[in-house]
């Protein structure tokens, strides 16, 4: 029924005229039904009163009878007479279920919890310490308390108080915990305190925070689209219309931005808008202390350089701790006792402190003191341990961290006292078990007990046997991962794609090869390499690499299996993933008139190399060389592709075209392919069975001259000095980064002499690859710390670097 019709019916009932006689008759009938005990309903219930009194009435009927007794005086009188009581009978109370006894308390508890949850921020704020949140430590210019007026040095800043800097102003605030906040001109912020920690709410502008160690909670810098949280470090935050940029100078900062959470380390940035990313040097350049920040990083880089030149201690060729390996260990790491290395690092830091005033200030105060305390704790323990320390992860329904080390003879009691002292001095306690010869530790008492009872049960596994063989090669440190277990169905939840992989183990090692340190990453397989893993050939002649210039910035050389066979295996793999791929690919080939397997893949050889030589106004300057088995087929295939693309452009109504031009210079034929609407082009020719291409004819001609003149990259002193010995005479490939070439021409971007010194001290990076039957190895003489430093320097000096994703962690250097 519609609402209108219902309204009409109700109105008709209200307007109906009823005579007084009809109303009296209706009232009499109702009274009779209520009072007459002979009514049918009363008769039905009164017949059950005896059973009700005897407790034999079913529960559902008892509830109905009690409900009726509450409304019917006649039936209550009947009940009273049967019980021998008076005429007035109280209405029987319904028995409440047992759970209702606690309902009111449950409701009260729920209301209390809800109140606590809803008001948790207020409670957090109420528990904050009293007093001012910050004071003005120093001031150059005008600092305003909005809207009250100007502030002077020493002025307190209260909760919710908003401060603003004027033009040309530089101010420093000192927070309650000793943290130091530098404020740039045109900045507006407020400081807030709570039980969970302090927060700086930055509305606009730039700050550099030197956070003191937080004993409770975190120090946060909050903007409209970002939150940066720290325990103790140096970092910068800038925010404005375009978004927020967080830059880390020292320590680590957790940054939360839209759709991402990242943990930044020194030299890295996070931008809520990728266009904001620049370098840490730019981010702190407004500060009067910018040179101090740069000087600190220069000293740290110098220490790293000196540490890299010192030989690392080696592990024993036969481990004493491998026999204690527990079962289900998926990560196994071993390092030598670094007591002497730590002492050397401290000595170098003290030397830099004497030579560099800025570093001395950092080293002897604030974060430097915290680092000294940590080093002191390590130094108190390591001299009491043996020559080797093993750590790792086991899986036993849950993750079990493992640490095992030998105890030096007669040092058990001293070690126990130190560990107990460290456990009671603050921070997380380390559950450990100690005897005269062995120390075992984990992250909880339960996991420690499991470790103790299962020691040695994993020492006979294939993973343990592979680890033992790595020791025999003379590793300085090693980290092994049991990929076979990780990719098994029990670990991947039945994921067949992962479980079907034949990856066996992954090892990262540092070893001493012929007196020279080398770092290695090795991936081993269960049986011969197959599919994509088999693309790398066992050896390479290096002929294609000889076309690369010795002064190139970066280069990549690779020797592969036969391209036609690789192409067929790749299409077979794609067909397994998508059954329709084969048909769709065949249709595409038919439209283009090209058989990629028999035309393009068969025409190409097994070696190729490419290099980046520099930058120009029209784009990157590059060189490429590769073996060609069938020059005529390759040329015909390229022209077919260009013709097809032009037809597609014409069909789409577009005017641009792919142009192919040829010219003969000094008896050599040069072919150039270029889009009609773009300044970029590809020019190539053929030399000794290789295709030699470049971004221009001059670049490609220089590549041929490099090979003929003997000035190619593989024969340069810098390359050969970095070439790992363990890859043999014929590595399968290599990757090269020449930091001197990478930074050449960028001096205008780094006028600071300290930065220039760091750049000059960077060594080139060379990683060589070798493909064995059941293994792929990547080896380098560059230490991992040196690689990281080079990457940070290179990215920080790239003015075009804007990042690829929102809030991407951008590596940058001061």
N, C-alpha and C positions, 0 to 999 in steps of 0.2 A: 504494500500500500504506500502510495506517495505521501509526503509530509502534508501536502495540501488537503488530501482526502481525509487523513487522520485528524487534522485540525478541524475540518468540517464536522466529523462525527462527534468529536469531543464537545464542540460548540452546540450541537443538536441535543446532546445529553444534558448539558447545562441549562438549555432553554426549555426542556420538556416540563410541562405542568403536571404535578402529581397532587391528587386530592388528599386532604387530611385523613380520610378513611383508609386510603391505600398505605399511607405511611404508618398508621397505627397497626394495621394488619401485619405489615412487614416486621415491625418491632416485636410484636407478639410472637411471631414465628421464631425469630432469633432467640428470644428469651426462653422459649420452650425448648429449643434445641440445646441451650446451655444448661438448663436446670433439670430437664426430664431425664432421670437415670434409665429409663426404659428405652432410650434411643438406641438405634442399631449400633452406632459407634461405641457408646458407653457399654453396651452389653458385651461387645467383643472384647474390650479391654478389661472389664470387671471379671470376665471368665478367666483371665490370666493373672489376677492379683495373687491367688494362692501360690502359683508357681513363682511369682515375683518375690513373695515373702520367703519361700523356701530356697531361693537362690538357684532355681532350676530353669529360669527363663533365659532364652538365648539372648546374646548381647544386643543384637539388632532390635529384637522385640522389647528388650528392657529399656533401650533408649527411647523407642516410640512411646512406651507406656509412661515413662517419666515425663516426657514432653506433654502428653495428654493430661497427666495429673496436675501439671503446672497450670493448666487452663480450665480444668473441670472441677468445680466445688463438690459436685455429687459423687464423683469417683474418689475424691480425696476423703469424703465422709465415709464411703464404703471401705476404703483402705483402713481408716481409723477404727471403724467398728470391728473389722477382722483382727486388728492388732490389739483390741481392747482398750484403745485410748479415747480421749475426748473427741469432741466434734471438730476442734481446731487442729489441723494437721499441717505442720510446716512443709512447704514444697521440697521434695528431695533434691539435694544438690548433685549435679552430675560429677562423676569422678574424673578428675583431670588426668591425662596421660602423664607418665613419669617424666617425659622430656620437658613438659611444660613447667615443671618445678624450676628448671634451670634456664628457661627461656628468657626471663627478665634479666638474668645475669649475663647471658650471651648477648642480648640486645645492648645492654649497657657497655659491655666490653667492645662490641662492634662500633658503637657510637664513639667510645673513647679512642679506639684505634683510628677511626675515620678522622676524628678531630686532630689527632697527632699527625696523621698523614697530610691533611689539608693545611695544617698550620706548621708543618715541619720547617719551612723557611723562616717563619716568625720565631720558632723555638731556636733555630740555628743562630739567628741574629740576637735573640735575647741572651744567649749564652756567651756572646762575644765579650771580651774584656772591655772595661770602660776606658775613658780618657780619649785624647785626640788620636786620630788615625795616622797622622803624619805631621812632620814639621818641615819648614823651609830651610834646607841646609845651605844653599848658596843661590845667588840671584844676580843676573846681569840683565837689566832691562826692567820691564813692568810685568808683575804677576798680580792678577786680580782675583778676589774672592767674589763670586757672582751671587747676589747683586750688591754686596756690601761695600766693596772698595778695594784698595791696593793692599798687598801683603808685603811684609819685610822679612829679612832673614831671621829665623827663630820663631816665626809665627806658627801657631798650631793650626791644623786643619782637621775639622771635626767630621763625624759620620755624615754622609749625604752632602757635604759641602762641595760645591763645584768651583774649580779654579781654572783660570784661563790665562794664557801668556799673550803678551802684546807683540807687535812687530819687532824683530831683531832681538828677541828675548831668549835667554838660555837660563833655565832654572833646574835645581836639583832638590827633590824631596827625599826625606829620610823616613821610612816607615817604622812602625813600632818594633819590628823584628830586626831592624838594621839594614833592610834592603834599601838600595839606592835607585831612584827613578829620575833619569835625565829627561827634561821636557824641552822640546823644540818650540820655536815661535809658532803662533797660530794654533796652539793645542788647547783642548778643553777636556778635562777629566775630573773624576771624583774617586775617592778611596773609601772602600767599605770593608768592614771586618765582621767575621762570624766565627762560630766554633769550628767550622770546617775549613777555615783559612781566610786569607785576605784576597780582595779583588780590586783591580784598578779598572774602572769603567771609562774607556777611552771613547769619547764622542767623535773627536776628529783630531788630526795632527800626528805627531811622532813622539815616541818615547823609547828610551833604552833602559832596560831594567837589569840591574846587577842584584839578583835575588840572593838573599841570605839563606842558609840551610833552614828549611821549614821543619820544625819539630812536630807540628800537627797540621794535617791538611796540606793544601797547595796554595801557592801564590798564583793568581790568575789575572790575565789581562783580557777584558771582555770588550768586544766591539759589536757593531750591529750584525755582523755575519761571521764572527770568529771568536773562539775562546782558546787562549794559549795558557797551558798549565805547567808549572815547574815546581821542583823541590829545592833547587839552588843552581843558578847558572847565569849567563849573560846573554840577553837577546834583545832584539829591537822589534817594535810593532808600529806600523804606520797605517792609518785608515783615513778614508775620504770618500768622495762621491763614487770613485771607481771601484772601491772594495777595500780589502785589507791585505797587507803583506807582513808576514812574520819571518824574521831573519835571525839565525842563531850564530853567535860568536863563540861561545864556550859552553859545554855541557849538552843537555838534551832538553827538548821542549815538545810536549804533546799538544797538537793543534787539532781542534775540531772546527771544520768548515762545512758548508753545504755539501752533503752527499759524500763526505770523506773524513777520515781521521788518520793523521800521520804523526810519526815520531821523528822529529828533526834532530840532526847532529850538527857539529860545527861546520859552517860553510854552506848549510842548506837553507832553503826558503820554502814557504808555502804561501800561495797567493789565491785568494778567493776568486780573483779575475786573472787568468793567465797572462794578460797583457801587462800586468804590474810587475812581473818577475824581472829582476835585474841582476844585482850581485849584492853580497853582504857589504862589500866595500862602499857601494853607493848608499845602502840603507843606513849606514852609520856615519856617512861623510859630514853630516851637519853638526856632529858632536865635536866639541873642543878636544875630546879624548880619543878621537878617531885614530890618530897616529899611534896612541898607546895600544889600542886594540890590534892594529896592524902589526905593531912591533911584537906583541905577545905571540901572534900567529907565526911571525917570521922566526922567532926563537924556537917555537914548537917544531916548525918545519926543519930547522937546522939540527935539532936534537934527533929528529927522525932520520935525517940524512946520515948523521954520524953513527946512529945505532945500526943502520942498514949496512954500514961498512964493517961492522964487527961480526966475527963468526958466531953463529948460533950454537948452543950446546946440542949434542946429539943424544938421541935415545940409545939405549943398549941394543945391540943386534939380536938379543934374545931377551924378551920381556920376563921379568919376575912376577908381574901382576896379571898377565893374561890367564894364568891358571885359575884365578879367582873370578873369571868372567861369569856373571849370572845368566840364566836362560832368557830367551826372548829379548835380547839386547839388539835394538835396531840402530842405535847410534853409539859409536865407540870412539873416544878421543884420547890421545896420549900426548903429553908434553913433558919435556925434561924439567927438572927443578930449576926455576928461573931466578934463584936467589942472587946469583952473581950478575945476571942481566939487569935485574931491578936496581942493584947497587950501582951499576954503570950508568943507568938512566938517571938516577938521582944525582950522581956526580956531574953528569953533563948539564942537568938542570941548574945545579949550583954554579957551574961555570958560566952558564948563560945569565944567571942572576947577577954575577959580578960584572959581566960585560954589557948587559942591556938593562938600563934603569927601569924601563917600562915593564920588562919581564920580571925584574926583581920585585917591583911593587905588586904584581899579580901573584908571584910565587910565594911571597912572604905575608900575604894577607888574603882574606876572603876565600875564594875558590881554591887558590893554591894551598892554603892551610888545610882545607878539607881533603885535598888530594894527598897531602903529606900524611894526614892521619890514616887514610886508607892504605897508603904504601907502608906506613909503620906497622899496621896490623899484619899485612902480608909478610913483611920482613921479620916479624916476631915468630912466625910459624914456619916459613919455608926452610930455614937452616936446620930445623929439627926433622925434616922429612927426607926420604930417600931421593934417588936420582930421577925418579919417574912418578908422574901423577896421571891417573886414569880417571876419566869422567865419561858419562854417557847417559842413555835413556833406555829403560826396559819397559815393556808393555805386559802388564799382568792384570788385565781387566781395566786398569787405569795406568797412568803414566808414572813411572818410578825413576826419578833422577838418581844417579849413582856417582859417588866419588870414592876412589880407593887410592891409597898411597902407602908406601913403606915408611916405617918409623926408624930413624937412626938408632943404632945400638945405645942403650942406656938413656934415651931421651923421652921415654914414655911419660914419666911423672911430670917433667917440665912441660911437655906438650899438652898434657891433660890440664895443668894449671892455667896455661895460656888460653886454651880453648874455653875453659870454664869462665875465665875472666872476660873473654870476648862475648860469650853468650849472656853475661850479666851486665855488660856495659851499655846496653841499649841496642835496638834493632832486632831483627828476627834471629832467634836462636837456631843453631845448627845441631840437629840431633846426630850424634856420632857414637861409634863403638871403637874402643881402643884396646890393643894388647901390646906386648913387647915389640912386635914386628910389623903390625898392620893397623892402619886407620881406615875405617869405613864410615861413610856419612850419606845421608839422604835428606829429604825435605820434611819428613815427619817420622814420628816414632814407629808408626805402623809400617811405612815403607822401609825404614831401617831394619826392622825385624825381619821383613820379607827378604831383604838383601842378605842379611847374615845367614839365614837358614837355606838360601839357595846359591850361595857362592860356589863357583866352580862347575855348576851344572850346565853352563853354556860353553865351556872351554873346548869341547870336541866338535862344535858345529862347523860347517863349511865357511861361515863368516869368520869364525875364530882362526881357522887355518889360513884364510887369506890374510888376516891381520898379521899372523906370525911371519908370513913370507915378506910382508912389507917391512917388518922390523929388520929382517936379514939384509935389506937393501940399504940400511943405514939412514933411517929417517931422523930428522931433527924434531919433527912433530908430525902427527898424522890424525886425520879425522875420517872415520869410515861410516858409511850408511848402508844398511842392509836393504837395498831397494827391492829385492825379491820378496822379502817379508812384507814390506810396505805395500807393494802392488798385488799381494795375494788377496784372494777373495775374502778371507777372514778379516783383513784390515780395510778393504775397500767396500765392504758391505755388499759383495756380490757383483761389483762393477766389472763386467767381463772385458770392457775395453782396456781398463787398467790391468786387470789380472792377466790378460793375454800378452802383455809386454814381456819381452825376454831380458829386460834389464836385471842384472844380478847385484852388483855392488857399485857404490860410488865412493872414491877415496880422494881426499885432499891431503897432500903431503909436502913437506919441505925436507930436502935431502942434500947431501954434499956429494956432488959428482965431480971427480977429479980435482978436488979442492975448491970447487965453486958451488955456491948454494943455488939450488933450483927449486921452484915450486911446481907442483904437478897436480892436475885434476885428471883422474882416470875413471872411465865408465866401462864396466865389464858386463858381458852378456852370457846367458846360458846357451852356449853353442855359437856357431858362426853368425856374424851380424847379418840381419835381414831387413828388407824394406828400407825406410828412410835412413835407418842407422847404417846401412851399407853403402851410402853414397860416397864416403871417403875412401880413396884408394889406399893400398898398402904403402906405396912409395910415390914419390914425384921427382921428375927430372929437374924442375925449376926453370925450364926454358922460358915459359911465359913471364916469369918474374923478372927476367933479365931486361925486359923492356921498361921496367919501372925506374924512375929517377931516384938517385940516392938522397935528394933533398925534398922528396915528397913529404907531405904532412902525415898521411895515413895510407896504408896499403893492405890488400888482402890477396893471398894466393891460395889456390886450391887445386889438388889433383884428385879427380873423381873416377869412378867406374865409367863404362861406356854410356854416354848420354841416352842412346836409344834404349838400352836395357833399363836404365833408371826411369825413363819416361814410361815405359810399359809397366813397370812395377808400381809407379805412382798412380797411373790410371786404374790399375787393378785395385789398389787400396781405396781409391775414391769410389769405385764401383761398389765395393763392399759397404762403404758408408752410405752411399746413395745409389740404389739399384738402377735409377733412371739416368745416372750420369753418362754411361756409355752411349746410350741412344742420343741424348742431348748433345754430347760432344761430337758424335759422328755427324749429326745434322749440321752443327756449326762448321765442321771441316768441309762439308759438302758445299755450304754457302760460300766459303772463302776459296774453295778450290785448292786446298792445301792438306796434305797428309803430314801432320806434325812429326809423327814417328819416323816415317820413311824419307821425309824431306828435311826438316829442320834438325831433328835430333841426330839423324844419321850423318848429316853434313858436319856436325861439330865434333871436336876431339875431347880429350880427357883432361886438359889443363886450361886454366884461365887465371888472369890476374887483373886487378884494377887498383888504381891509386887516386888519391885526391892531392893535387899539386898546389892548389891555392884558390883564391877567390878573385873574380873580376866583376865589372859592372853588368855583364850579361849572365852571370851565374858562376857556378863552380868550374874550376879548371881541372880536368880529369883525363886519365889515360887508361885504356883497356887493351889487353892482348889475350889471345886464346888460340889453341890449335884448331885448324880447319882441315877436315878430311876431304871435302868436296866443295871447292870454291864456287863452281858454276851452279850447283844446286842451291847453295846458300844465297847467292845473288838473286836467283830466280824466285826463291821463297820470299825474300825481303820485298821484291817488286810486287809480287802477288798480294802481300799484306798491305802495301801502300795503296795499290789499286782498289782493294776491297774497302779500306778505310775511306778513301775518297768517294767511292760510290755510296757508302753509308752517310757521309757528310752531305752529299748532294741530295740524297733521298730525304734527309732531314731538313733541307732547305737552308743549309749553312754554306757560307762562302769560302771559309778557310779550306786549305788543301794540304796534303803531305807532298812535298816536292823532293824529287831525287835528281841530283845534278852530277855530272862527271867531268873531270878535266885531267889532262896528262901533263905532269910537271917532271922534267928531267927523266923522261922515259918511264915514270911510275904513274899508274892510274889511281886517281883519288875519287871516291864517291862520297857525296854529302847528302844527308837526309835532314830535312828541316820542315817544321810547320810554317805555313805562309804568314801566320799572324804572330809569330814568336821570334825573339832574337836568338834563341838557343838552336844548336844544330849538332849533328853527329857526323864526323868525317872519318873514313877508314880507307885502308889499303891493305895489301897482303905482302908479307915478308917471310921467306923461308918456311912456308907452311903455316904461318900464323896470321890471323887477322889482327891488325893494329889500328885501334880507333882512339879518337880523342875529341875533346870539346871543340877543337879547331884543327886545321891541317898542320899548323905550326907545332902544336902540342904533339900530334901523332908522329910528325917527322922527327921531333926531338927524342921520342921514345925509341925510334929505330936507331938514331945516333947513339943513344945510351947503350944499346946492346953492341953496336959495332965498335964503340970507343972504350968499352970496358968500365964505364962509370955508372953501372946499374946498381940498384939497391942491394942485391944479395952479395955484391963484392965490396961494398963500402966497409971501412973499418968500424963504424958505429954499429952496423948490422951484425957483423961477425963477432964483435965483442959481446953482444947480447944473445947470440945464438946458443941455445942449450946444447950441451954435449950429449945428453942422453937420448936425443931424437935421432942420432946417427947422421949419415951422409945425405940421406934422401928423405927429408920429412915430407909428409903428405900435404902440408899446407902451413901457412903462417899468417898472423895478423900483426901489423906494425903501426906504432904511433910515435912519430918523431916530435917530441915536445918542443925542440928548438925550432923546427919548421913550423909547428902549429902556432907558436907565439911570435914568429918573425913578422915584422910589419905592424905589430900591435903595440909597439912601445908607447905610442901616443895615448893609449888607453890606460897605461900603467906608469904614470910619471913618478910614482913613489919608488925611491931606490930600494926599499926593503922588499917590495913586491918584485921588482926587477931581479933582485938577488935570488929570491926564491925560484923565479922562473929559470934563471941561468943554471941553477943547481939541479934541475930536474933531469933525470936520465930518460932516454927513450924506452918504450915498452915493446918487447917482442914476445909473442906467444906462438910457439911452434906446435903443430899437430902431427900425430902419427896414427894411422889406422891399422891395428893388428887384426888378426882373424876374429878374436872374441873380445876386442877391447878398443876403445878410442882414448888417446892420451892428449892432454894439452899441457905444455911445459913452458916455464918462463924463468929467467934469472931475476926478474924484477920482483921485489917483495910486494906482498899484498898492500902494505901501508903506502908504498911508493906509488902503486897503481891508483889507489884512492886519491892521493894528493895530486897526481897529474890530472885525473878527471875533474877534480874540483877546480884546479887552476884553469883548465881549458874552458870549462863551462862558465866560470865567473868572468872571463874576458871576452865572451861572445856577446856583443851588443844586440844581436838579433835573437838571442835566446829568450823565448817567451813562454816556454812550457807547452805541453800537449793536452793536458786535461785540467779541468777545474781543480783548484787547490792541489796541484801536483807538487810534490816535494822537489824543489829545484836545488840542485847542487850549485853552490857558489863559494867563492873564496874572498876573504877580506882583501 
